[in-house]
Amino acid sequence: MITEINAVSFRQNLGEMLNQVQYRHDSVVINKDGKPVAALVDARLFERIRRMQGRFDALCARIEAGFTAVPEAEGLAEIEAVVAAERASSKA
C-alpha cells in the first residue's frame, strides 16, 4: 500500500511511518505544497531500485554507444515518427 502524507504530518508521525514501512512493507509519499517531493520505502525495495537503476544506466550507455553516429535531430525525428505511427495504430 502507498500512503500519501504532507511533510508536516510526516514529521509529526515519523515513528508511525517508519513502523508502517518496516513491518508492513508499505511506502509513504511525502508531499509539500500538494506535490510529491520524497518517498519512504523499506530497505529491501530500495536495494532493488538501486540495482535496477544500475542496470538501466548500463543499458542506456550501450544504446547511446550504438547510436553515436546518428545525429541527435535525426534520432529525435525517428522517435517522433514511430510514436506518431503507434498512436495512430492504437486509435484505429
C-alpha positions in Angstrom: 0.0 0.0 0.0 1.1 3.5 -0.7 0.3 6.3 1.8 0.4 10.0 0.8 1.1 12.5 3.6 2.1 16.1 3.8 5.5 17.0 5.2 4.3 18.5 8.5 2.2 15.4 9.3 5.1 13.1 8.3 7.4 14.9 10.7 4.8 14.6 13.5 4.2 10.9 12.8 7.7 9.8 11.9 7.7 6.8 14.2 4.4 5.5 12.9 5.5 6.0 9.3 8.8 4.1 10.0 6.8 1.2 11.5 4.4 1.2 8.6 7.3 0.9 6.1 9.4 -1.5 8.2 6.8 -4.0 9.3 4.0 -3.7 6.7 6.4 -3.0 3.8 4.2 -0.1 2.7 5.6 3.0 1.1 5.0 6.6 2.0 4.9 9.5 -0.4 5.7 12.8 1.2 4.0 15.9 -0.3 5.0 19.5 0.1 2.6 22.1 -1.2 0.5 19.3 -2.6 3.3 17.9 -4.8 5.3 14.7 -4.1 8.9 15.6 -3.0 10.1 12.3 -1.4 9.2 8.7 -0.7 10.0 6.4 2.2 10.3 2.8 1.2 11.6 -0.3 3.0 15.3 -1.1 2.7 14.8 -4.2 0.5 12.8 -2.3 -2.0 15.3 0.5 -2.1 18.1 -2.0 -2.7 16.1 -3.5 -5.7 15.6 0.0 -7.1 19.3 0.7 -6.8 20.2 -2.5 -8.7 17.6 -1.7 -11.4 19.0 1.8 -11.7 22.5 0.4 -12.3 21.2 -2.0 -15.0 19.1 0.8 -16.6 22.1 3.2 -16.7 24.3 0.4 -18.2 21.6 -0.3 -20.9 21.3 3.4 -21.7 25.1 3.7 -22.1 25.0 0.7 -24.5 22.2 2.2 -26.5 23.9 5.6 -26.6 27.2 3.9 -27.8 25.3 2.1 -30.6 23.9 5.4 -31.9 26.8 7.8 -31.6 27.0 8.1 -35.4 23.3 9.2 -35.7 22.8 13.0 -35.4 20.6 13.9 -32.5 18.0 15.7 -34.6 17.7 12.7 -36.9 17.3 10.3 -34.0 14.6 12.5 -32.4 12.7 12.8 -35.7 12.7 9.0 -36.0 11.4 8.6 -32.4 8.7 11.1 -33.0 7.7 9.3 -36.3 7.5 5.9 -34.5 5.5 7.4 -31.6 3.0 9.1 -34.1 2.6 5.9 -36.0 2.0 3.9 -32.8 -0.6 6.4 -31.6 -2.4 6.3 -34.9 -2.5 2.5 -34.9 -3.8 2.3 -31.4 -6.6 4.8 -32.3 -7.7 2.6 -35.2 
